Amino acid sequence: MSHISSSPRAVTGLKFFHIPSSLYHFQKPVSVMPMTQKLHPEAKSAAVPSPCPAVMASRESSVPTPPAQEVAVEFPSEFPSDFAGPSPAPRAGQTVFERIPSAKVTQSRRVLVTTLLILANLVQMTVNFAGIAGGRTLTKSMGVKPANASWVGASYGLTQGTFVLISGRLGDVYGYRELVLAGGAWLAITTLASAFCGKAFFAFLAMRALGGLGGALIMPNAVAMISSTNPPGRVRNLSLGLFAASAPMGGYFGALFLGAFMENTDWKWFFVFTSSLGIVVSFAIWLLSMRETPVDQHGIIDYVGSALGTTSLILFNFVWNQAPSVGWQTPYEIALLIISIVLFGAFLVWEKRYTSHPIMPLEIFKAPSFLTVLLVVLLNYMAVGTLIWYQVLWLQEVWKWSALQFAVGWTPFVICATAAACLAAWLVPRLAAQWILAIGTCTILISNALMATVPVSQSYWAQVFPSVVLFAFCPDFVYTAGQIIASNSVRRHQQGIAGSIIGTLNLYGNSLGLGFASTIEVQSAKRSGSQIVGYRSALYFGVAISVIALILDVGFVRLVKDNREGWGEEDRLRIEEIELAQYAEASGANPHAGAERP
């Protein structure tokens, strides 16, 4: 039993708080006891030990207020192993507090901040998709050969999809809010620099790739902010659904705005415009978001694992996206492919055996069917990347549409994608996850098949229009289901890691699929002598990997529906503990004072 002494010099081994006299107007001596009961007024008694003792005092207004005194509170020397997340175990007597959103934050402010986070993702997706929708048009204006055009669409997604793997862990240590703000600022700078690259194609690609780093910081940390701010249930599901919808909406606006700027002025003003928009959104987040302590502010970042993982992913993606331009007969292509595979194997060994603070804890994959789900998601997004790029090429190269005409033709996509995101969030508590994924997989399968068989002279409404409509359901169903399942399956301090994994599959899969499909396109076009045959072959590749994803999903994925509403028992207890500590600190106590007095 912890105890209090009015004479600080009479005890040793205790931590001292300076507690104002207003906290202890009492008739009876104050008692300190372990918190074995929930503090929530509606909660029933529960024998759950707590690392944070509760100070209970009865107040009596007739008793004169004594001067402030120092009291000693002894904290337990043992803490539950998961209380501070992946940080090193606390020393005896050391107080550890985890970041948990205060229940006193108004719902309207939560909604406003969530909206701003969704807008931040919309802006970065606008920048991302502009390179895909306008990739061929931009390369023509720079005088670049068609074989290199895919790099305009792939460069941003390459770095974003790679570094999103570690940005969630950076958010755990340095704060999700800080990482979102840093990503927004960096994206604004690189986007502005892209505007003034002129005909310097490789400089433009470099700015696109560097901009992907900003997007990598934004996406998983914004998801973590949304997930940790909103408890499991309808609000969180809807928020994540709208966040998923911001991706296709951003893509649509990227195509629309870039096309409008290119038809009326120089394309550089599009990048100036989006950079300015990003600055405004980032400033609003800085101004209105809640300042919170990182969940693992004293944690250690696994730099060796980060280097191995990111290098292997970058090299593997680079090889496949470079192959259409230089061919597989180029010696460095095979060499880099082998190196990337070896580095990824070394990454897995390092994460499993040697590091105590992995950036991707392998135990997160032990959940039933989780690894299979990740493979299904990856294949889906590879098919998505394939469809998007070759739909752009078909409409702009075969049908000779402008970038603006393409954006107008994509209008049904953004409407259906927004509805699909909300529908996916609604389905999560009502339908098992594998069937939500199956629906999304079927839509991308049919969409690729429609585009692969469309005649050259056919009307837009016959096959392209239904392909656009059906395709809209795939990314939102897959992404929303994946994020909700991941965020509800891990502990609160692993939200960033879960968001990173799904975000990596989303973005990296798009870029990787484009590289695979482009390789198939170039080889097929060379053998047949027809560029249209090359396009069709790439789209049939999208059909094939969609079929594989569907077989894996239906045959091997077994995840139950999630109908939770609100924080779990452990989360509620920890929220109450932290609020008690925050109250003591706001009242003048210093729970982090670690120096003992004589």
N, C-alpha and C positions, 0 to 999 in steps of 0.2 A: 504494500500500500504506500503510495506516495504521501508526502507530508509537507507541512508548512512550518517554518520557524520564524518568529518575529525578530530573532537575533541572527543576522546573517553570519556572524562569526562563530556561531555555535555548531554549524554543520559543515561538512565538506563533501566534495563530489557532486554539487548541485549547480543547476543553471539558474541565473538570477534574472527575474523580470522586474521592471519598475512599474508597479501597478498603481494607478491613481486611486485616491481614497474613495472616489465616487463608485468604484466597483465593489467596495466591501462595507457598505452600511449594513451591519448585521448584528443580530442579538446573540446568535450562537457562533462559536468558532467556525471559520470557513473550513470546509472539508474538500479534500482532493481525492478523487476516486478514478479508477480506470473507466473509460466510457464503455460499459457493457450493455447499454441500452441506447436505442436510437433516440435522437433528440427531436425528430419530427413529431409534431403534436398528434398526428393521427397514427403514428407507428405503434406497433405492439412491442412488448419486451422481446429482446433477442440477445442471446448470450454470444455476442461477437466481440472479441477482444479488439481494442483499438490502440494504436501507437500514440495517440494524443489524449492526455487526461483532460477531464472536464472539471472546471472550477465552479462549484455551486455555492451560492450565497443567498441568504434571505436578507432583505433590506427593510429597514425601519426608519421612517422619517424623523422620529422623535430623538434618535441618537445623534449627537453632534458629529459633524464630519471631521474625522481626525486628519492630520497631515498625511501627505503621500509617504508611503513606506516601501521598503524593498522586501520582497518575500522570495523565498527560494522554492522552486518547484523541481522535483526530481523526475526526470523522464526515464522511461524504461530503456534498458540497454539493448533490448532486442527489438527488431522491427520485422514485420512480414517481408519476405524476400522480394515481393513484387510491389511494395509500397512506393518506391521511388523509381520504378521502371528499370531500365537497364543500367542505371548509374551504379558506381561501386557501393558496396554495403556501407551504411552509415556507421560512424564510430559510436562507441558507447556514450549515451547522453546527448547525441547530436539530434537536432530536430530536422526533419525532412518534410517539405511541403510540396505536393504535386499541384500543377496548375489545373484547376477545375473552375469552369465558369460560375460566377456568382449567380445565385438564384434571384438576386435583387435587380439584375439588369432587366430593363423593361422589354416586353415582347416586341414593341414597335422598333426599338433600337436593334434587336436581334434581326428583325426582318430587313431593316435598312442596310445593315452590314452585310447580310447574306445577299441582298440584291447587288450591292457594290462588288462583292466577290464574283458573282455571276457575270457582271459587266466586265470585270478584269479578264475573265476567261474569254468572253466574247471578243474583246479587243485583240488578245493574242492569237485567237483563232482567225480573226480577220486578216492579220498579217500573215499567218501561216498559209491560209488557203489562197491568198492572192497570188502566191507563187505557183500554185497548182492550176488555178483557173486561167491565169494570164501567163503561164510559163512559156508556152510556145510563142505567144505574141511578143513577150519581152525579149526572148532570145532572137527573134527576127529583127527587132529594132536594134539589137546589139551586134548583129551580123554573125551569130553563132550557129554552127551546124546543128541539124535536128537531133543527132545522136547525143548531144550534150544537154538537150532541153530538159530532160528528166531531173537534172541536178537542181534546177530552180525550184522544183516542187519537193525534192528529197532533202535538200541541205538543211532546211529549218527543222523538219521532222527528225532528221538523223541525230542532231545534237539534243533536241528536246526529248526525244524518246530515250536517249542514252542517259542523260544527266538527271532525268526525272527519277531514276532509280535511287540516287543518293540524296536528292533534294528533300525528300521526306525526313530522312535522318537528320539532315542539317536543320530542318524545322524543329525537330524534337529538342535539339541542343540549343539553338539560337533563337527559337521562337517562330511559330508559323506566320504571325503578323509581320515580323521583320523580314522574313524570306519573301513574302508576297510583295512587300514594298520594294525590296531590293530588285526582285524580278521585274516589276513594273518599270522601275527607273532604268534598268539596263536595257529592257526591250525598247523603251522610248529612244534611248541614245542610239542604239544600233539601227533602228528603223529610220531615224533621221539621217544617219550616215549613209544608208542605202540609197536615199534619194539623190545623193550627189556623186554616185559612182559613174554616172554617164555610161559609156560603152566599155568600161573596164569590167569585163564579165567575171573574172576570178575575184576581183575586189567585191563585187556585188554578192557573189556566192559566199565569200568570207563573212560579210555583214549579215547575210541570211543565217548562216550557221551560228554566228555569235548571238544573234537574236533568239535562236532556239534555246540558248541557255536561260534567257529571261523567262521564256515560256515554261521551261522545266522547273524553275523556281516557283512560278505562279500556280500551276495546276494542282499538284498533290497537296501543297500547303493550304490552298484555298479550300480544297475538299476536307482537309483535316480541321480547318477552322469551322466549316459548316457542320461537320460531324460531331465535333466536341462541344459546339455551342448549342446544338439542337439534340435533344434526347431521341433515342429510337422511337419511331412511330410515324404518324402521318406527316408531321411537319418536316422531319428529316427526309423522309422518302420524297416528298414533293420538292424540297430544296435541292436534293441531289438530282432529281429528275429535271428540274429547270436548269441546273448546272450542266447536265448532259445536253440539254437542248441548246445551250449557248454555243456549243461547238458547231453544229450545223448552221445555226443562225449566223455565227461569226463567219463561217465559210461562205455563206450566201452573200453577206454584206461585203466580204472581201472581193468576190467576183463582181458584184454590182458596182461598188465604188471604183474599183480599178478600171472596169470597162467604161464607166462614165467619164473618169478622168482622161483615159486614153483617147476617147472620141472627141473630147472638147479641149484638152490641153496636154501638157507633158505628163508622163506617168510618174515623174518624181514627186508631183504634188499630192499623189495618193499617199505616199509614204510620209510626207510632211503632215498631212491631215491625220493619219492614224497615230503618228507619234504624239501629236498634240492631244488627241483624244485619250491616249494612254496616260499622259501626264495628269490630266484632269481627274481621271478615275483613281489613280494612285494617290493623288492629294486628298481626295474625298475619303479614301480608306484610312489614310494616316490621321485625318482629322476626326473621324467618327468611330473607328473601331476601338474596342476595349483593349487597354494595355494589360497584358497578362504575363505571368512568369512562365518561361519555357517548361515543358513537362520534364525535361532532363537536362537542365541548364549546366550541370556539372558532369555531364556525360562525356564519353570519349568517342571520337569519330575514327572509324577504321580507314585510315588513309591508304594502307596497302591494299585492302580489299576494294576500295573505291577505284584505285588506279587500275587494278587487274580487271575489274568488271567493266568499267567504262571503256578502257582501251580495247578489250576484246569485242565489245558490241560495236564500237566505232569502226574497227577494222573489218569486221564481218559485213557490216552494212556497206561500207565503202567499196569493198570488193565487188559486191553484186550490182551496185549502182554505177560503178566505173566500167564494168564488163561490156555493156552495150557500146561504149565509145571506143575502147582499146582492144576488146576481144580477149578471150581466155588464153590465147596463144602468147600473150604478154607475160614474161616470166614472173614479174612481181605479183600478178594476180593470184597465182597458185600459192606462192610463198606467203603472202599476207593472209590468205584463207587458212592455211595450216597454222600460222602463228595465232590467229584469232581463236581458233578452236583450242589450241594448247593453253592460251591465256585464260579462256573461260573455264577449262578444267582446273587450272591452278586457282582460280577464283573460288570455285566450289570447295576445293580442298582446304583453302585458307579459311573460308567462312565456317567450315565444319570443325576443323581441328585446332586451329592456331589462334584465332582472335577471340577475345572475350567480349567484344562489343561489335558484332557483325552488322553491316549495313543492311543485310537481308537475312535475318535469322532463318535458318533452314527448317526450324521446327514449325514455322508458320505454314509449311506445306504438308504437315502431317494430318491436317483435317481431311476427312473422307472426301474423295473426288476433287479436292482442291486443285491438285496439279493438272488433272484432266480438264478442269474448267479453264485453267489458264491457257492450256494448249488450244482449246476450242475458241477462246477469245482471240488468241494470236492469229489463228487461221482466218477467223472472221475479218479481222482488221487488215490482214494481207489481201483478202478478197475485196474489201472496201477500197483500199488504196489502188488496186488494179482497176476497179470499175471507174472510180473518179477520173483517173488520168486518161484512160482510153475513151471515156465518154467525152472528155474535153477534146481529145485529138480527133475523134470521129466528127464531132459537130463543127470544130474549127478548121480541120484540115480536109475532111471529105465533103462536108456540107458547106464549108466556107462561111461559117458564122463568125461574127466578131465576138470579142470578150463580153461586150454588153449584151448582145443577143443570147449568148450562152447563159448569162446571169438571169435574163428574163425567162429563158426556157427552164431554168432551175427553180423558179418561183414555187411550183408545187412541192418541191423538196423541203423547203424551209417550213412551209405550212404543215405538211405531214410529219416532219421530224419533231416539231414542237409538240404536236398532239401525241406523237409516239412516246416522247419522253414522259409526259404526264401519264399516259396509259401504262407504261412500264412500271412506274412508281405505284400505280393503283393495283397492278397485277401481283406485285411482290408478295403481299400477305395472303393472296388468294390462289396463287398458282405456284407449283414447285419450280425451282430455279431452272432445272434442265429444260422445262417446256418453254419458259420465256426465252432461253437461249436458242431453243430449236426454232421458235417462230422467227427470231432475228436471222438465224442461219438460212432458213428457207427463203426469206425475202432477198438476201444478197445472192443466193444461188440462182433464183429465177431472174433477178435483174441482170446478172452477168450473162445468163443464157439468152435473154432478150436482146442485149446489145451485141452479142456474138453472132446472132443470126439476122440482124436488121439489114434489109436490102439498101443499096446505095441510094436509090431514088425514092424510097418510101417516105410517107408523111411522118412528121414528128409525133402525131397523135397515135399512130398504130402500135409502135413498140417502144420508142424512146420515152414517151410520156408515162406508160405504166412502169417502165424500168425505173424512172426517177421517183415515182410515187412509192413503189415497193422498197426500193433501196433506202428510203428515208427511215424505215422502221428498223433496219439492222443495227446501225451504230448506237442508237438510243436504247434499244432493248438490251443489247449486249453490254454496253457501258453502264447503264443504270443498274441492271441486275448484278453485274460484277461488283460495282462500288458498294451497293447496299449490302450484299452478302459479305464482302470483305470487311466493311466497317463494323458490321454487327457480329463478326466472328472473332475479332481480336480485342485486346484490352485497350483502354483509352490511350495509354501512352504508345500504342503501336498504330494509331490512326494514320500517322504520316507514312509509315512503312507500307501499310495496306494500300493507301492511295497511290504510293509510288509504283507498286507492282502493276496495278490496273492501268495507271497512266502510261507506264512503260510499254505495256502490250498494245495499248491504243495507238500511241504515236509511232513507236518503233515498228509496229506491224504495218502501218500505212507505208512508211518509207521502205521497209524491207520488201513488201509485196510489190512495190513499184520497181525495185531493182530486179527481182526475179522475173516479173512480167516483161520488163524492157529487154532483158536478155533473150527471152523467148521470142519476142517481137522481131528483134534484129536478125536472129538466126533464121526465123521462118521467112522473113522478107527476102533475105539473101537467097535462100533456096528456091523460093517460088517466083522471085522477081516482082512481087506485088506487095506494096505497102499495106493494102487493105487486108491481105492474107495475114500479114504480121500482126495487125490490130486484132483480128479475129482469134488468132492463136493465143495472144495474151489474155483475151477475155475468156477463152476456154480454160486457161490455167486457173482463172478465178472461179470458174464452175467446179473444177476438179477439187481444189482445196476446200471449197464450200461443202462438197459432198463428204469429204473426209471429216470435216468439223461436225457435220450432222450425224455421221455414224458414231463418232466418239461421244457426242453429247447424249444421244438416245441410248446407246449401248452401255456406257460406263459412268455417266454422271448421275449421282444420287444425292441431291440436296433437298431438304424439306423446305416448305414455305415458311416465311418469317412473319409472324403476326404479333411481334412484341410491340408494346406501347409504353414508352417512358424508360427511365434509367433502371438498371437492375438493382438488386439488393445491395451488392457491394458498392456500386457507384453512389447510391444514395447515402450510405454510411460515410463514405469518404468525402462527399460534398459537405455533409454536416460537420465533419472533423475540421476540414479546411476553413469553413465559415467561422467556426469557433476561434481558430487561430487567427484568422483575419480580423475578427472583432477585437481580440486581445491586442493585436498589433496596432490597429487603428485607435485604440483607447490609450495608447502610450507605452504598452509593453513592447519589448523587443525579442521576439521568439528566436531570432538568429544570433543573439548574444552568446558567444561561446567561451568567453574568458572567465575563469573562476576568480573569485575575490578571496583575499586572505581571511 
